[in-house]
């Protein structure tokens, strides 16, 4: 099978949320909102969607259409008519996990193996792949949250989504769970990404809205269109 190229933000987020020690994915209960938030943040960072007013509705922007299937599906939903962020999250989120996980397996970032239980039953277990991509992403997020490295927009969005999902404590000790890390993570959630992203002010602001809407949706889902 041909390996998919150019991983989306949602794929990288899902890969980071995978916990190698337990073979599980952190935050499964609210995962579809967070993955949906990553898809919308990706669309925002690439200029495919915009917001018609602060805190308003998402609408498509320009003539370009995303080629990636997960991004295109979300884009089509928004292109039908402007919608509020949480409405889009509830629409696109539930179908994301399976296809994104398969792409990570196809690429080799994760492996899926069968293991026997009680010598009779078999079950599929996820393990970390051999590409080293998760460690690379984790190092970038750790650098931003722990070492004060000024992030790219992509790394900032990943860190903000992880923090907003409530799963950041599960990354300890790789990312220490302390007051300094918590404070920096909250800054990223609010779109305070540093001077490096200053030229992307509109995208940064919209991504912050998307991230925070995903956070709100994990606790207070809404059906408002």
C-alpha positions in Angstrom: 0.0 0.0 0.0 1.3 3.5 -0.9 2.1 5.5 2.2 0.0 8.7 2.5 2.0 11.9 2.4 1.9 15.2 4.1 0.3 14.3 7.5 -2.5 16.6 8.5 -2.6 18.4 11.9 -5.2 15.9 13.1 -3.0 13.0 12.2 -0.1 14.4 14.1 -2.4 15.2 17.1 -3.7 11.6 17.1 -0.1 10.3 16.9 0.9 12.4 19.9 -2.1 11.3 21.9 -1.1 7.7 21.4 0.6 6.6 24.7 3.3 4.0 23.9 3.5 2.7 27.5 -0.1 1.6 27.6 -0.9 1.2 23.9 -3.9 3.5 24.3 -4.9 6.9 23.0 -5.4 9.6 25.6 -8.7 11.3 25.8 -10.8 8.8 23.9 -14.1 10.0 25.4 -13.8 13.4 23.8 -11.4 12.6 21.0 -13.7 13.4 18.1 -14.1 17.0 19.2 -10.4 17.5 19.6 -9.6 15.8 16.2 -12.3 18.0 14.6 -10.7 21.0 16.1 -7.4 20.0 14.6 -9.0 19.7 11.2 -10.6 23.2 11.4 -7.3 24.6 12.7 -5.5 23.1 9.7 -8.1 24.6 7.3 -7.6 28.0 9.0 -3.8 27.9 8.9 -3.9 27.1 5.2 -6.4 29.8 4.4 -9.3 27.5 3.3 -11.8 28.9 5.8 -12.3 32.1 7.7 -14.8 33.5 10.3 -17.3 36.0 9.2 -17.0 37.9 12.5 -15.2 37.4 15.8 -16.9 34.4 17.5 -19.2 34.1 14.4 -19.6 31.4 11.8 -17.1 29.6 9.7 -17.2 30.1 6.0 -15.0 29.0 3.1 -12.5 31.4 1.7 -11.0 31.8 -1.8 -11.2 29.4 -4.7 -8.8 26.7 -3.5 -10.2 23.3 -2.3 -8.2 21.1 0.0 -7.0 17.8 -1.6 -6.8 15.8 1.7 -10.0 13.7 2.2 -10.5 14.7 5.9 -9.9 18.4 5.2 -12.1 18.3 2.1 -15.0 16.7 4.0 -14.9 19.4 6.6 -14.5 22.1 3.9 -17.6 20.7 2.0 -19.6 20.9 5.2 -18.7 24.6 5.7 -19.1 25.4 2.0 -22.8 24.3 2.1 -23.5 27.3 4.4 -21.7 29.2 7.2 -21.8 27.3 10.4 -20.7 27.8 14.0 -17.5 26.0 15.0 -19.1 23.7 17.5 -21.7 22.6 15.0 -19.0 21.7 12.5 -17.1 19.8 15.2 -20.1 17.7 16.0 -20.7 17.0 12.3 -17.1 16.1 11.2 -15.6 14.8 14.4 -17.2 11.3 14.9 -15.9 9.9 11.6 -12.3 11.0 11.9 -10.6 8.5 14.3 -10.7 5.4 12.1 -9.4 6.9 8.8 -6.7 9.0 10.6 -5.6 6.0 12.6 -5.3 3.9 9.4 -3.2 6.5 7.8 -0.8 6.5 10.7 -0.6 2.7 10.4 -0.1 2.9 6.6 2.7 5.4 7.0 4.4 3.3 9.7 4.1 5.9 12.5 2.0 3.3 14.4 1.9 -0.5 14.1 -1.1 -2.7 14.8 -0.4 -6.3 15.9 -2.5 -9.2 17.0 -1.8 -10.7 20.4 -3.4 -13.7 22.0 -5.2 -13.4 25.4 -5.5 -16.5 27.5 -4.0 -18.4 24.6 -7.3 -18.4 22.8 -8.6 -15.0 22.0 -6.8 -12.5 19.8 -7.0 -8.8 19.9 -5.4 -6.0 18.0 -2.9 -3.8 19.8 -1.3 -0.6 18.8 2.4 0.0 19.2 4.7 2.8 18.2 6.1 2.5 14.7 9.7 2.9 13.5 9.5 6.3 11.7 10.4 8.3 14.9 7.7 10.9 14.0 6.0 10.8 17.4 9.3 11.5 19.2 10.0 14.3 16.8 6.6 15.9 17.4 6.8 15.3 21.2 10.3 17.0 21.3 8.9 20.1 19.4 5.9 20.4 21.8 8.1 19.8 24.8 10.5 22.5 23.6 7.6 24.9 23.4 6.1 24.1 26.8 9.2 23.4 28.8 12.2 25.1 27.2 10.5 28.3 26.0 11.2 27.6 22.3 9.1 29.9 20.1 6.8 27.6 18.2 5.7 27.4 14.6 2.0 27.8 14.2 1.6 24.1 13.7 3.4 23.2 16.9 1.6 25.9 18.8 -1.7 24.5 17.6 -0.7 20.9 18.6 0.3 22.0 22.1 -2.9 24.1 22.5 -5.1 21.2 21.4 -3.4 18.7 23.7 -3.7 21.2 26.6 -7.3 21.9 25.8 -8.2 18.3 25.5 -7.2 17.8 29.2 -4.7 15.1 28.3 -1.5 17.0 29.0 -1.0 15.4 32.5 -0.8 12.0 30.7 2.4 13.2 29.0 4.3 13.4 32.3 7.3 12.8 32.7 8.1 13.5 29.1 6.4 16.9 29.5 6.5 17.7 33.2 3.2 18.6 34.7 3.9 21.7 36.7 2.7 25.3 37.0 5.1 26.7 34.4 4.0 24.2 31.8 0.3 24.8 32.6 0.7 28.6 32.3 2.5 28.3 29.0 -0.1 25.9 27.7 -2.9 28.2 28.6 -1.2 31.1 26.7 -1.1 28.9 23.6 -4.8 28.1 24.0 -5.5 31.8 23.9 -3.4 32.3 20.7 -0.3 33.9 22.4 2.2 32.2 20.2 5.0 34.7 20.1 6.6 37.0 17.5 7.4 34.2 15.1 3.7 33.9 14.3 3.0 37.6 14.3 2.6 37.7 10.6 -0.2 35.1 10.9 -2.3 37.2 13.3 -5.6 36.5 11.7 -4.9 32.8 11.4 -3.6 32.7 14.9 -6.7 34.3 16.3 -9.0 32.1 14.4 -7.1 29.0 15.4 -7.4 30.1 19.0 -11.2 30.4 18.6 -11.3 26.9 17.0 -9.2 25.4 19.8 -11.3 26.9 22.5 -14.5 25.9 20.8 -13.2 22.3 20.7 -12.4 22.6 24.5 -15.9 23.9 25.2 -17.5 21.2 23.1 -15.8 18.4 25.1 -17.8 19.5 28.1 -20.9 21.4 26.7 -21.8 20.1 23.2 -24.1 22.3 21.3 -26.3 21.8 18.3 -26.5 25.5 17.3 -26.0 26.0 13.6 
